[in-house]
Amino acid sequence: MFREVLAVFISLIVKMLLVTLKVNKVGDRIDSPGIVAFLHGEQVPLLRHRPQRYPLVTPISLSSDGELQVKVMNLFKIEAVRGSTSRGGASVLRHLLKWFKRHQGVILIAIDGPRGPWGQISPGALYLAKKLDVPLWFCRVRCHRGFRFSSWDRFMIPFPFSEITIETYRCEPKESYIAALIE
């Protein structure tokens, strides 16, 4: 019960923050089912930019924090597949493949793996895009005013009423192409 209440509280706070942001969108539109990759720590502002026309799913870790995150994502109408590349990775990929074939939606995935290092590309999103033969978009967030934690994932929270820029690039599912966009 406590986790459900906490999830509702977190989602309300995040939704209130998101409506205050001035968002500049640069690059390509997410205009079909596929894979949307992003860097860990940039997911909160990206909730403002999530595709609205397609069902959404994201892998979430098996940790107790992951359980809370699942509840919050569900309140944002994002389904979850539990696991990560360090715990249950093959199972997560199989579940995401099955999910996509059933729903023809968008898979949201942190491209730098469950534990980092930040910005180092893990193969999951690239594998899924190639296996499903679908577009791969890479999103970056530039936060003009906000707080970035000193954790490995550099978790970012924009200040209320600040400006953010969301860069979205449809790209080839090649590590070198995406690595150039991270820098």
Solvent accessible surface area in square Angstrom, and as a share of the most:
residue,aa,sasa,rsa
1,M,181,0.81
2,F,150,0.62
3,R,88,0.32
4,E,79,0.35
5,V,85,0.49
6,L,53,0.27
7,A,1,0.01
8,V,71,0.41
9,F,120,0.50
10,I,54,0.27
11,S,3,0.02
12,L,97,0.48
13,I,79,0.40
14,V,20,0.12
15,K,78,0.33
16,M,115,0.52
17,L,21,0.10
18,L,9,0.05
19,V,117,0.67
20,T,34,0.20
21,L,7,0.04
22,K,120,0.51
23,V,33,0.19
24,N,46,0.23
25,K,127,0.54
26,V,69,0.40
27,G,52,0.50
28,D,66,0.34
29,R,174,0.64
30,I,24,0.12
31,D,64,0.33
32,S,30,0.19
33,P,34,0.21
34,G,0,0.00
35,I,0,0.00
36,V,7,0.04
37,A,0,0.00
38,F,21,0.09
39,L,0,0.00
40,H,30,0.14
41,G,0,0.00
42,E,0,0.00
43,Q,43,0.19
44,V,18,0.10
45,P,0,0.00
46,L,18,0.09
47,L,15,0.08
48,R,93,0.34
49,H,28,0.13
50,R,55,0.20
51,P,15,0.09
52,Q,137,0.61
53,R,168,0.61
54,Y,37,0.14
55,P,58,0.37
56,L,10,0.05
57,V,1,0.00
58,T,12,0.07
59,P,30,0.19
60,I,6,0.03
61,S,43,0.27
62,L,78,0.39
63,S,46,0.30
64,S,72,0.46
65,D,109,0.56
66,G,2,0.02
67,E,62,0.28
68,L,29,0.14
69,Q,71,0.32
70,V,21,0.12
71,K,46,0.20
72,V,12,0.07
73,M,22,0.10
74,N,80,0.41
75,L,71,0.36
76,F,4,0.02
77,K,170,0.72
78,I,2,0.01
79,E,75,0.33
80,A,31,0.24
81,V,19,0.11
82,R,75,0.27
83,G,2,0.02
84,S,16,0.10
85,T,80,0.47
86,S,55,0.35
87,R,123,0.45
88,G,43,0.41
89,G,14,0.14
90,A,67,0.52
91,S,38,0.25
92,V,9,0.05
93,L,40,0.20
94,R,131,0.48
95,H,94,0.42
96,L,0,0.00
97,L,20,0.10
98,K,119,0.50
99,W,7,0.02
100,F,6,0.03
101,K,136,0.57
102,R,166,0.61
103,H,69,0.31
104,Q,96,0.43
105,G,0,0.00
106,V,0,0.00
107,I,0,0.00
108,L,20,0.10
109,I,16,0.08
110,A,21,0.16
111,I,1,0.01
112,D,1,0.00
113,G,7,0.07
114,P,44,0.27
115,R,161,0.59
116,G,26,0.25
117,P,81,0.51
118,W,46,0.16
119,G,18,0.17
120,Q,112,0.50
121,I,21,0.11
122,S,27,0.17
123,P,97,0.61
124,G,7,0.07
125,A,2,0.01
126,L,15,0.07
127,Y,94,0.36
128,L,0,0.00
129,A,2,0.01
130,K,126,0.54
131,K,119,0.51
132,L,24,0.12
133,D,130,0.67
134,V,25,0.14
135,P,25,0.16
136,L,1,0.01
137,W,0,0.00
138,F,0,0.00
139,C,1,0.01
140,R,13,0.05
141,V,2,0.01
142,R,85,0.31
143,C,38,0.23
144,H,102,0.45
145,R,135,0.49
146,G,33,0.32
147,F,106,0.44
148,R,94,0.34
149,F,90,0.38
150,S,123,0.79
151,S,54,0.35
152,W,104,0.37
153,D,23,0.12
154,R,108,0.39
155,F,51,0.21
156,M,3,0.01
157,I,64,0.33
158,P,1,0.01
159,F,88,0.37
160,P,72,0.46
161,F,153,0.64
162,S,2,0.01
163,E,65,0.29
164,I,0,0.00
165,T,19,0.11
166,I,0,0.00
167,E,30,0.13
168,T,1,0.01
169,Y,63,0.24
170,R,120,0.44
171,C,10,0.06
172,E,96,0.43
173,P,31,0.19
174,K,117,0.50
175,E,98,0.44
176,S,87,0.56
177,Y,93,0.35
178,I,0,0.00
179,A,37,0.29
180,A,74,0.58
181,L,41,0.20
182,I,22,0.11
183,E,169,0.76
